[in-house]
Amino acid sequence: MARKTAKTAQEILLADFQTLVSDTEKLLDDTKVLAGDQADELRTKIHDSLLKARETLQLTEDSLRERGQAAVTATEDYVQANPWQSVGIAAGVGFLIGLLATRR
């Protein structure tokens, strides 16, 4: 369940960032009608920044996927190796959440 939630949140964040980059590229294309050296220079700077942002996004996405998968694998290995400790930890966390929820 937590794996699906984290994966979904990550996918939503990445999709939102990709949409932002796409919208900025569209805005850049729409400003082609502007004339002047300053407009050309501004478009060039924005285009370079977008390329860097896309590269950074791709590297970040790859890194997050690798680290997330490593965390999931480590957790699954721990739970399989120590099932009773995992049940005890889960029960303790559930108890604490229940205490906090009843205080409100």
MDAnalysis code that builds the backbone (N, CA, C; Angstrom):
import MDAnalysis as mda
import numpy as np

u = mda.Universe.empty(312, n_residues=104, atom_resindex=np.repeat(np.arange(104), 3), trajectory=True)
u.add_TopologyAttr("name", ["N", "CA", "C"] * 104)
u.add_TopologyAttr("resid", np.arange(1, 105))
u.add_TopologyAttr("resname", ["MET", "ALA", "ARG", "LYS", "THR", "ALA", "LYS", "THR", "ALA", "GLN", "GLU", "ILE", "LEU", "LEU", "ALA", "ASP", "PHE", "GLN", "THR", "LEU", "VAL", "SER", "ASP", "THR", "GLU", "LYS", "LEU", "LEU", "ASP", "ASP", "THR", "LYS", "VAL", "LEU", "ALA", "GLY", "ASP", "GLN", "ALA", "ASP", "GLU", "LEU", "ARG", "THR", "LYS", "ILE", "HIS", "ASP", "SER", "LEU", "LEU", "LYS", "ALA", "ARG", "GLU", "THR", "LEU", "GLN", "LEU", "THR", "GLU", "ASP", "SER", "LEU", "ARG", "GLU", "ARG", "GLY", "GLN", "ALA", "ALA", "VAL", "THR", "ALA", "THR", "GLU", "ASP", "TYR", "VAL", "GLN", "ALA", "ASN", "PRO", "TRP", "GLN", "SER", "VAL", "GLY", "ILE", "ALA", "ALA", "GLY", "VAL", "GLY", "PHE", "LEU", "ILE", "GLY", "LEU", "LEU", "ALA", "THR", "ARG", "ARG"])
u.atoms.positions = np.array([
    [0.827, -1.192, 0.000],
    [0.000, 0.000, 0.000],
    [0.870, 1.254, 0.000],
    [1.861, 1.287, 0.905],
    [2.740, 2.461, 0.978],
    [3.557, 2.594, -0.289],
    [3.915, 1.458, -0.875],
    [4.693, 1.480, -2.106],
    [3.880, 2.132, -3.214],
    [2.599, 1.784, -3.324],
    [1.741, 2.362, -4.358],
    [1.542, 3.854, -4.132],
    [1.349, 4.251, -2.874],
    [1.134, 5.661, -2.560],
    [2.372, 6.484, -2.889],
    [3.539, 6.001, -2.488],
    [4.780, 6.728, -2.764],
    [5.044, 6.787, -4.260],
    [4.791, 5.690, -4.941],
    [5.020, 5.653, -6.384],
    [4.056, 6.604, -7.092],
    [2.807, 6.630, -6.650],
    [1.817, 7.514, -7.247],
    [2.189, 8.975, -7.011],
    [2.596, 9.321, -5.809],
    [2.982, 10.699, -5.501],
    [4.194, 11.111, -6.332],
    [5.134, 10.210, -6.474],
    [6.322, 10.487, -7.271],
    [5.945, 10.692, -8.733],
    [5.081, 9.846, -9.254],
    [4.656, 9.968, -10.647],
    [3.889, 11.271, -10.877],
    [3.066, 11.663, -9.927],
    [2.315, 12.920, -10.047],
    [3.274, 14.106, -10.067],
    [4.266, 14.089, -9.170],
    [5.251, 15.173, -9.120],
    [6.026, 15.266, -10.424],
    [6.479, 14.138, -10.931],
    [7.226, 14.141, -12.181],
    [6.355, 14.590, -13.348],
    [5.112, 14.155, -13.371],
    [4.204, 14.560, -14.448],
    [3.935, 16.060, -14.397],
    [3.760, 16.596, -13.185],
    [3.544, 18.035, -13.044],
    [4.756, 18.835, -13.518],
    [5.947, 18.370, -13.183],
    [7.154, 19.067, -13.615],
    [7.310, 18.985, -15.128],
    [7.015, 17.829, -15.698],
    [7.092, 17.683, -17.149],
    [6.071, 18.587, -17.836],
    [4.899, 18.728, -17.262],
    [3.889, 19.630, -17.803],
    [4.374, 21.072, -17.745],
    [5.013, 21.437, -16.648],
    [5.566, 22.779, -16.507],
    [6.608, 23.047, -17.591],
    [7.482, 22.104, -17.816],
    [8.507, 22.274, -18.845],
    [7.854, 22.374, -20.224],
    [6.879, 21.534, -20.497],
    [6.189, 21.571, -21.791],
    [5.464, 22.899, -22.006],
    [4.793, 23.372, -20.962],
    [4.096, 24.656, -21.071],
    [5.073, 25.802, -21.305],
    [6.219, 25.741, -20.657],
    [7.236, 26.773, -20.851],
    [7.778, 26.728, -22.270],
    [7.975, 25.517, -22.797],
    [8.427, 25.392, -24.187],
    [7.385, 25.963, -25.143],
    [6.112, 25.701, -24.859],
    [5.051, 26.243, -25.706],
    [5.048, 27.776, -25.643],
    [5.224, 28.314, -24.448],
    [5.300, 29.763, -24.292],
    [6.483, 30.319, -25.070],
    [7.584, 29.624, -25.033],
    [8.766, 30.038, -25.776],
    [8.483, 30.048, -27.274],
    [7.791, 29.035, -27.763],
    [7.427, 28.991, -29.186],
    [6.459, 30.114, -29.545],
    [5.543, 30.414, -28.642],
    [4.557, 31.466, -28.904],
    [5.175, 32.860, -28.931],
    [6.331, 33.026, -28.302],
    [6.975, 34.340, -28.275],
    [7.892, 34.566, -29.470],
    [7.878, 33.665, -30.425],
    [8.733, 33.827, -31.601],
    [8.349, 35.054, -32.424],
    [7.124, 35.506, -32.261],
    [6.680, 36.666, -33.031],
    [7.286, 37.961, -32.494],
    [7.817, 37.930, -31.277],
    [8.462, 39.111, -30.730],
    [9.752, 39.382, -31.495],
    [10.027, 40.614, -31.728],
    [11.206, 40.985, -32.508],
    [12.256, 41.601, -31.597],
    [13.450, 41.668, -32.102],
    [14.512, 42.345, -31.380],
    [15.565, 41.393, -30.864],
    [16.736, 41.957, -30.659],
    [17.852, 41.153, -30.172],
    [17.632, 40.684, -28.741],
    [17.021, 41.516, -27.918],
    [16.776, 41.141, -26.532],
    [15.805, 39.964, -26.448],
    [14.801, 39.957, -27.296],
    [13.835, 38.854, -27.301],
    [14.519, 37.561, -27.732],
    [15.384, 37.655, -28.742],
    [16.115, 36.462, -29.197],
    [17.038, 35.945, -28.093],
    [17.701, 36.857, -27.416],
    [18.607, 36.470, -26.333],
    [17.831, 35.826, -25.193],
    [16.664, 36.401, -24.867],
    [15.831, 35.850, -23.807],
    [15.338, 34.450, -24.168],
    [14.895, 34.274, -25.404],
    [14.439, 32.949, -25.845],
    [15.571, 31.932, -25.771],
    [16.765, 32.331, -26.137],
    [17.912, 31.425, -26.090],
    [18.209, 31.014, -24.649],
    [18.181, 31.967, -23.736],
    [18.431, 31.664, -22.323],
    [17.372, 30.727, -21.765],
    [16.101, 31.013, -22.096],
    [15.014, 30.159, -21.614],
    [15.147, 28.753, -22.186],
    [15.484, 28.665, -23.455],
    [15.641, 27.359, -24.094],
    [16.771, 26.566, -23.420],
    [17.898, 27.215, -23.155],
    [19.013, 26.538, -22.490],
    [18.619, 26.080, -21.087],
    [17.895, 26.928, -20.391],
    [17.446, 26.570, -19.045],
    [16.500, 25.374, -19.083],
    [15.631, 25.337, -20.075],
    [14.710, 24.209, -20.203],
    [15.456, 22.905, -20.500],
    [16.467, 22.989, -21.331],
    [17.251, 21.786, -21.618],
    [17.930, 21.267, -20.354],
    [18.495, 22.177, -19.571],
    [19.131, 21.781, -18.316],
    [18.106, 21.194, -17.357],
    [16.912, 21.805, -17.303],
    [15.859, 21.310, -16.416],
    [15.420, 19.910, -16.820],
    [15.299, 19.669, -18.102],
    [14.922, 18.325, -18.566],
    [15.987, 17.294, -18.206],
    [17.251, 17.648, -18.367],
    [18.326, 16.726, -18.008],
    [18.316, 16.439, -16.513],
    [18.137, 17.497, -15.727],
    [18.092, 17.329, -14.276],
    [16.899, 16.481, -13.868],
    [15.769, 16.716, -14.495],
    [14.571, 15.927, -14.205],
    [14.808, 14.454, -14.498],
    [15.430, 14.159, -15.616],
    [15.685, 12.762, -15.978],
    [16.639, 12.109, -14.984],
    [17.702, 12.814, -14.613],
    [18.649, 12.266, -13.640],
    [17.992, 12.060, -12.281],
    [17.178, 13.019, -11.862],
    [16.486, 12.911, -10.582],
    [15.494, 11.756, -10.596],
    [14.774, 11.625, -11.689],
    [13.806, 10.534, -11.806],
    [14.503, 9.187, -11.709],
    [15.607, 9.025, -12.425],
    [16.345, 7.762, -12.387],
    [16.863, 7.473, -10.977],
    [17.408, 8.501, -10.334],
    [17.946, 8.340, -8.990],
    [16.847, 7.966, -7.988],
    [15.708, 8.645, -8.073],
    [14.599, 8.352, -7.159],
    [14.058, 6.941, -7.360],
    [13.970, 6.537, -8.594],
    [13.484, 5.182, -8.859],
    [14.440, 4.135, -8.290],
    [15.742, 4.344, -8.469],
    [16.723, 3.392, -7.945],
    [16.686, 3.340, -6.421],
    [16.673, 4.515, -5.780],
    [16.655, 4.548, -4.319],
    [15.348, 3.996, -3.763],
    [14.246, 4.310, -4.424],
    [12.958, 3.786, -3.974],
    [12.899, 2.273, -4.073],
    [13.399, 1.752, -5.176],
    [13.401, 0.301, -5.353],
    [14.316, -0.360, -4.331],
    [15.462, 0.266, -4.040],
    [16.376, -0.284, -3.038],
    [15.721, -0.299, -1.657],
    [14.993, 0.761, -1.320],
    [14.312, 0.829, -0.025],
    [13.218, -0.236, 0.075],
    [12.475, -0.411, -0.988],
    [11.409, -1.421, -0.987],
    [12.009, -2.815, -0.836],
    [13.079, -3.077, -1.563],
    [13.725, -4.387, -1.491],
    [14.275, -4.645, -0.092],
    [14.926, -3.650, 0.502],
    [15.480, -3.804, 1.852],
    [14.369, -4.054, 2.870],
    [13.266, -3.329, 2.735],
    [12.138, -3.512, 3.655],
    [11.532, -4.897, 3.514],
    [11.334, -5.327, 2.287],
    [10.765, -6.660, 2.059],
    [11.690, -7.749, 2.596],
    [12.998, -7.587, 2.403],
    [13.959, -8.571, 2.929],
    [13.915, -8.613, 4.450],
    [13.843, -7.438, 5.078],
    [13.789, -7.386, 6.546],
    [12.521, -8.052, 7.070],
    [11.403, -7.749, 6.441],
    [10.132, -8.321, 6.898],
    [10.137, -9.836, 6.721],
    [10.701, -10.318, 5.640],
    [10.753, -11.763, 5.433],
    [11.717, -12.439, 6.397],
    [12.790, -11.762, 6.760],
    [13.766, -12.342, 7.676],
    [13.301, -12.243, 9.128],
    [12.524, -11.238, 9.459],
    [12.088, -10.990, 10.843],
    [10.588, -10.727, 10.891],
    [9.775, -11.737, 10.605],
    [8.322, -11.477, 10.529],
    [7.707, -11.060, 11.865],
    [8.133, -11.649, 12.972],
    [7.513, -11.315, 14.254],
    [7.927, -9.929, 14.734],
    [9.155, -9.564, 14.484],
    [9.573, -8.208, 14.844],
    [8.803, -7.188, 14.009],
    [8.580, -7.521, 12.748],
    [7.831, -6.614, 11.866],
    [6.399, -6.452, 12.344],
    [5.794, -7.551, 12.777],
    [4.429, -7.485, 13.300],
    [4.403, -6.634, 14.573],
    [5.387, -6.814, 15.432],
    [5.459, -6.030, 16.661],
    [5.649, -4.547, 16.387],
    [6.515, -4.224, 15.451],
    [6.738, -2.823, 15.085],
    [5.461, -2.218, 14.513],
    [4.807, -2.961, 13.623],
    [3.567, -2.460, 13.025],
    [2.491, -2.254, 14.083],
    [2.406, -3.172, 15.039],
    [1.417, -3.031, 16.113],
    [1.732, -1.809, 16.973],
    [3.001, -1.603, 17.284],
    [3.399, -0.441, 18.082],
    [3.095, 0.869, 17.371],
    [3.393, 0.923, 16.092],
    [3.110, 2.131, 15.315],
    [1.605, 2.366, 15.248],
    [0.850, 1.300, 15.047],
    [-0.607, 1.430, 15.020],
    [-1.164, 1.911, 16.353],
    [-0.593, 1.406, 17.438],
    [-1.018, 1.838, 18.776],
    [-0.741, 3.320, 18.974],
    [0.462, 3.763, 18.586],
    [0.813, 5.183, 18.733],
    [-0.083, 6.080, 17.882],
    [-0.367, 5.650, 16.673],
    [-1.271, 6.428, 15.814],
    [-2.660, 6.492, 16.435],
    [-3.098, 5.381, 16.999],
    [-4.399, 5.368, 17.669],
    [-4.433, 6.316, 18.855],
    [-3.367, 6.348, 19.633],
    [-3.303, 7.284, 20.768],
    [-3.350, 8.727, 20.285],
    [-2.576, 9.037, 19.265],
    [-2.559, 10.399, 18.744],
    [-3.905, 10.791, 18.148],
    [-4.563, 9.857, 17.505],
    [-5.858, 10.149, 16.876],
    [-6.948, 10.398, 17.925],
    [-6.877, 9.719, 19.056],
    [-7.906, 9.910, 20.070],
    [-7.700, 11.171, 20.874],
    [-6.505, 11.746, 20.855],
    [-6.237, 12.986, 21.602],
    [-6.847, 14.184, 20.913],
    [-7.138, 14.114, 19.691],
    [-7.696, 15.252, 18.939],
    [-9.128, 15.333, 19.270],
])
